Amino acid sequence: MIEPLTPPLTGLEERIHGPLPVFAVPRSANKNLVYGMAVVGASGRVADRAVFTKLGWSPGTRLTVSCPEDRLILVRETEDRSVVMTGAGFLRIPFRTRRRVGLMEGDRVLLMAHRTLRGLLIHPPAVLDNLTGQSRRLLEETL
């Protein structure tokens, strides 16, 4: 059975029913920032093509992974490190780095990239708890 097609509103129908509401999607005030979400896969694999594309990272890009603070992971482009973007379009966070920030396979992480500085911050779940404290309180109060 073929589903019926619903044609778009005509001028008359739009005048009767009013225009469809348009909701503005809030954007970051800083156009250099790009956000993404990823799931940590086996052996520390992290992938978000949209974020990596905005950074200009492609397969073969050499990266350095560090922990400038004990809870965040900083990834930057470099010439002399052993972490490399794979042909499948992901990077691997080294085991020691994952262990240092308490990152486990299957964890969801927030990615925050800066286009012009070509750097990426990976926020593990424990950091997200701290960042979203106000939102969590709002959720708990309204439920």
C-alpha positions as CSV (number, residue, x, y, z in Angstrom):
1,M,0.0,0.0,0.0
2,I,1.3,3.4,-0.9
3,E,1.2,6.1,1.8
4,P,-0.6,9.3,0.8
5,L,1.5,12.4,0.3
6,T,0.6,15.5,2.1
7,P,1.2,18.5,0.0
8,P,2.7,21.7,1.5
9,L,0.4,24.4,2.7
10,T,-1.0,26.6,0.0
11,G,-1.1,30.4,0.4
12,L,-4.8,30.2,1.4
13,E,-4.2,27.4,3.9
14,E,-1.3,29.2,5.4
15,R,-3.4,32.3,5.8
16,I,-6.2,30.3,7.5
17,H,-3.9,28.2,9.8
18,G,-1.0,30.6,10.1
19,P,2.6,30.0,9.1
20,L,4.4,27.0,10.6
21,P,6.5,28.0,13.7
22,V,10.2,28.5,13.1
23,F,12.4,27.8,16.0
24,A,15.9,29.4,16.2
25,V,18.6,26.9,17.1
26,P,21.0,28.6,19.6
27,R,24.6,28.7,18.3
28,S,27.8,29.2,20.2
29,A,28.9,32.8,20.4
30,N,32.4,31.8,19.3
31,K,32.3,30.6,15.7
32,N,35.6,28.8,16.1
33,L,34.2,26.3,18.6
34,V,32.7,23.1,17.4
35,Y,31.0,20.5,19.6
36,G,30.4,16.9,19.2
37,M,29.6,13.7,21.1
38,A,31.4,10.3,20.8
39,V,31.4,6.9,22.4
40,V,34.8,5.5,23.4
41,G,35.3,2.3,21.5
42,A,37.6,-0.6,21.9
43,S,41.3,0.4,22.5
44,G,40.2,4.0,23.1
45,R,38.8,4.7,19.7
46,V,37.0,8.1,19.4
47,A,35.4,9.3,16.2
48,D,33.3,12.3,15.2
49,R,33.8,13.0,11.5
50,A,32.1,16.4,11.7
51,V,34.5,17.6,14.4
52,F,37.6,16.1,12.8
53,T,36.7,17.6,9.4
54,K,36.3,21.1,10.9
55,L,39.8,20.7,12.5
56,G,41.2,19.6,9.1
57,W,42.3,16.2,10.5
58,S,42.3,13.4,8.0
59,P,43.8,9.9,8.0
60,G,47.5,10.1,8.7
61,T,47.3,13.3,10.7
62,R,49.8,13.0,13.6
63,L,48.5,14.0,17.0
64,T,49.7,14.4,20.6
65,V,47.4,13.4,23.5
66,S,48.0,14.9,26.9
67,C,46.2,15.8,30.2
68,P,46.8,19.4,31.0
69,E,44.5,18.9,33.9
70,D,43.9,15.6,35.6
71,R,40.4,15.3,34.2
72,L,40.5,16.6,30.6
73,I,42.2,15.2,27.5
74,L,43.9,17.6,25.1
75,V,44.5,16.5,21.5
76,R,46.6,18.6,19.2
77,E,48.2,18.3,15.8
78,T,51.9,17.7,15.8
79,E,54.7,16.3,13.7
80,D,56.6,14.2,16.3
81,R,54.1,12.0,18.1
82,S,52.8,8.4,17.6
83,V,49.0,8.9,17.8
84,V,47.8,9.0,14.2
85,M,44.3,9.5,12.7
86,T,43.4,6.1,11.2
87,G,42.2,5.3,7.7
88,A,38.8,4.7,9.2
89,G,38.7,8.3,10.6
90,F,39.2,7.8,14.3
91,L,41.9,8.4,16.8
92,R,43.0,6.2,19.7
93,I,43.4,7.6,23.2
94,P,46.3,5.8,24.8
95,F,45.5,3.4,27.7
96,R,47.5,5.4,30.3
97,T,45.7,8.6,29.4
98,R,42.3,6.8,29.6
99,R,43.2,5.4,33.0
100,R,44.4,8.7,34.3
101,V,41.0,10.4,33.6
102,G,38.9,7.3,34.4
103,L,37.7,6.8,30.9
104,M,36.2,3.4,30.1
105,E,35.1,1.7,26.9
106,G,31.5,2.6,26.2
107,D,31.7,6.0,27.9
108,R,30.1,8.9,26.1
109,V,32.4,12.0,25.9
110,L,31.8,15.6,25.0
111,L,34.2,16.9,22.3
112,M,35.0,20.6,22.1
113,A,37.2,21.7,19.2
114,H,38.8,25.0,18.3
115,R,39.1,25.4,14.6
116,T,41.8,28.1,14.3
117,L,43.9,26.6,17.2
118,R,43.3,23.1,15.8
119,G,42.9,21.6,19.2
120,L,40.4,19.2,20.7
121,L,39.3,18.8,24.4
122,I,37.7,15.5,25.4
123,H,35.5,15.7,28.4
124,P,35.0,12.4,30.3
125,P,31.7,11.7,32.1
126,A,33.0,12.8,35.5
127,V,33.8,16.2,34.1
128,L,30.3,16.4,32.5
129,D,28.8,15.9,35.9
130,N,30.5,19.1,37.1
131,L,29.8,21.1,34.0
132,T,26.1,20.3,34.0
133,G,25.4,20.8,37.7
134,Q,23.0,23.6,37.2
135,S,21.0,21.7,34.5
136,R,20.9,18.6,36.7
137,R,19.4,20.7,39.6
138,L,16.8,22.1,37.3
139,L,15.9,18.6,36.1
140,E,15.7,17.3,39.7
141,E,13.5,20.2,40.8
142,T,11.0,19.9,37.9
143,L,10.5,16.1,38.2
